């Protein structure tokens, strides 16, 4: 499974990437900002699933979520807020920070990962 990771905290991003690699996933792209991730997507970037930090340096990741939803790419939010602060995404899986491996596996299995 190819996974897009969007996280603006370097240590958190590296931890997620390590967990994904341990699960046999490939990190398709690792972005830290809305604009750079949208550029990657617009340039033809693709993934089987995505993990999106809700707050990226004060900017919400909802534009990325909208782009992924338009493509039919499943995604989950990682957040310290407890919920996605936009009712449109109330159905979206959440990964509470710090992300637990067990919860990550559960979410990825929901996206089709066989682990």
BAVEXRO-207661 format. One record per residue (C-alpha): z, x, y; residue number from 1; residue in one letter. Coordinates in pm, whole numbers. Each point is the difference from the previous one (the first is absolute). Example, Ala and Ser with C-alpha at 12.3 -4.5 7.8 and 13.67 -1.06 7.14 Angstrom:
{pz:780, px:1230, py:-450, i:1, aa:A}
{pz:-66, px:137, py:344, i:2, aa:S}
This chain:
{pz:0, px:0, py:0, i:1, aa:X}
{pz:-99, px:133, py:344, i:2, aa:X}
{pz:265, px:-79, py:260, i:3, aa:X}
{pz:-16, px:15, py:380, i:4, aa:X}
{pz:330, px:119, py:149, i:5, aa:X}
{pz:71, px:-70, py:367, i:6, aa:X}
{pz:333, px:147, py:110, i:7, aa:X}
{pz:89, px:181, py:323, i:8, aa:X}
{pz:308, px:183, py:-131, i:9, aa:X}
{pz:-118, px:314, py:-177, i:10, aa:X}
{pz:282, px:25, py:-251, i:11, aa:X}
{pz:-32, px:-367, py:-97, i:12, aa:X}
{pz:-377, px:39, py:-38, i:13, aa:X}
{pz:41, px:307, py:-222, i:14, aa:X}
{pz:259, px:-179, py:-213, i:15, aa:X}
{pz:-231, px:-300, py:-47, i:16, aa:X}
{pz:-293, px:226, py:-83, i:17, aa:X}
{pz:209, px:190, py:-257, i:18, aa:X}
{pz:114, px:-324, py:-162, i:19, aa:X}
{pz:-357, px:-129, py:-12, i:20, aa:X}
{pz:-124, px:325, py:-156, i:21, aa:X}
{pz:280, px:-16, py:-259, i:22, aa:X}
{pz:-121, px:-350, py:-89, i:23, aa:X}
{pz:-355, px:126, py:-53, i:24, aa:X}
{pz:-135, px:-140, py:326, i:25, aa:X}
{pz:-230, px:179, py:241, i:26, aa:X}
{pz:74, px:-6, py:372, i:27, aa:X}
{pz:-330, px:-116, py:148, i:28, aa:X}
{pz:108, px:77, py:358, i:29, aa:X}
{pz:328, px:67, py:173, i:30, aa:X}
{pz:11, px:-116, py:361, i:31, aa:X}
{pz:274, px:3, py:259, i:32, aa:X}
{pz:-150, px:-230, py:265, i:33, aa:X}
{pz:-188, px:-327, py:31, i:34, aa:X}
{pz:-306, px:147, py:174, i:35, aa:X}
{pz:-61, px:285, py:-246, i:36, aa:X}
{pz:37, px:-233, py:-297, i:37, aa:X}
{pz:-242, px:-255, py:146, i:38, aa:X}
{pz:-250, px:282, py:65, i:39, aa:X}
{pz:31, px:106, py:-364, i:40, aa:X}
{pz:-52, px:-360, py:-119, i:41, aa:X}
{pz:-294, px:-54, py:238, i:42, aa:X}
{pz:-161, px:322, py:-127, i:43, aa:X}
{pz:-7, px:-146, py:-352, i:44, aa:X}
{pz:344, px:103, py:-122, i:45, aa:X}
{pz:118, px:-210, py:-289, i:46, aa:X}
{pz:302, px:-35, py:-222, i:47, aa:X}
{pz:116, px:-224, py:-281, i:48, aa:X}
{pz:326, px:-74, py:183, i:49, aa:X}
{pz:194, px:106, py:307, i:50, aa:X}
{pz:355, px:70, py:112, i:51, aa:X}
{pz:50, px:-61, py:372, i:52, aa:X}
{pz:297, px:94, py:212, i:53, aa:X}
{pz:53, px:-300, py:229, i:54, aa:X}
{pz:83, px:201, py:313, i:55, aa:X}
{pz:-218, px:302, py:70, i:56, aa:X}
{pz:137, px:174, py:306, i:57, aa:X}
{pz:67, px:-329, py:175, i:58, aa:X}
{pz:-327, px:-162, py:-107, i:59, aa:X}
{pz:-6, px:-258, py:-278, i:60, aa:X}
{pz:-232, px:54, py:-297, i:61, aa:X}
{pz:-128, px:-358, py:7, i:62, aa:X}
{pz:-355, px:98, py:107, i:63, aa:X}
{pz:-19, px:213, py:-316, i:64, aa:X}
{pz:140, px:-286, py:-206, i:65, aa:X}
{pz:-264, px:-234, py:144, i:66, aa:X}
{pz:-279, px:247, py:-83, i:67, aa:X}
{pz:129, px:39, py:-355, i:68, aa:X}
{pz:37, px:-377, py:-46, i:69, aa:X}
{pz:-361, px:-45, py:116, i:70, aa:X}
{pz:-106, px:243, py:-273, i:71, aa:X}
{pz:218, px:-161, py:-266, i:72, aa:X}
{pz:206, px:318, py:-38, i:73, aa:X}
{pz:360, px:-75, py:-101, i:74, aa:X}
{pz:273, px:161, py:206, i:75, aa:X}
{pz:375, px:19, py:40, i:76, aa:X}
{pz:209, px:79, py:302, i:77, aa:X}
{pz:269, px:266, py:-2, i:78, aa:X}
{pz:266, px:-76, py:255, i:79, aa:X}
{pz:356, px:48, py:104, i:80, aa:X}
{pz:-3, px:-344, py:166, i:81, aa:X}
{pz:52, px:-204, py:-315, i:82, aa:X}
{pz:-308, px:-213, py:61, i:83, aa:X}
{pz:-342, px:21, py:161, i:84, aa:X}
{pz:49, px:-121, py:359, i:85, aa:X}
{pz:-318, px:-211, py:-9, i:86, aa:X}
{pz:-5, px:-336, py:-179, i:87, aa:X}
{pz:-365, px:53, py:-106, i:88, aa:X}
{pz:121, px:261, py:-247, i:89, aa:X}
{pz:305, px:-181, py:-138, i:90, aa:X}
{pz:-162, px:7, py:-348, i:91, aa:X}
{pz:-59, px:376, py:10, i:92, aa:X}
{pz:213, px:214, py:-233, i:93, aa:X}
{pz:262, px:212, py:174, i:94, aa:X}
{pz:130, px:343, py:-86, i:95, aa:X}
{pz:336, px:55, py:164, i:96, aa:X}
{pz:62, px:348, py:133, i:97, aa:X}
{pz:98, px:223, py:-158, i:98, aa:X}
{pz:-260, px:-101, py:-258, i:99, aa:X}
{pz:134, px:-18, py:-353, i:100, aa:X}
{pz:-232, px:110, py:-278, i:101, aa:X}
{pz:77, px:-311, py:-207, i:102, aa:X}
{pz:-104, px:-230, py:285, i:103, aa:X}
{pz:-315, px:204, py:65, i:104, aa:X}
{pz:-98, px:-35, py:-367, i:105, aa:X}
{pz:67, px:-375, py:15, i:106, aa:X}
{pz:-222, px:-42, py:307, i:107, aa:X}
{pz:-280, px:217, py:-140, i:108, aa:X}
{pz:6, px:-189, py:-329, i:109, aa:X}
{pz:-52, px:-315, py:203, i:110, aa:X}
{pz:-312, px:169, py:137, i:111, aa:X}
{pz:-126, px:85, py:-350, i:112, aa:X}
{pz:150, px:341, py:-74, i:113, aa:X}
{pz:59, px:55, py:-368, i:114, aa:X}
{pz:311, px:219, py:-6, i:115, aa:X}
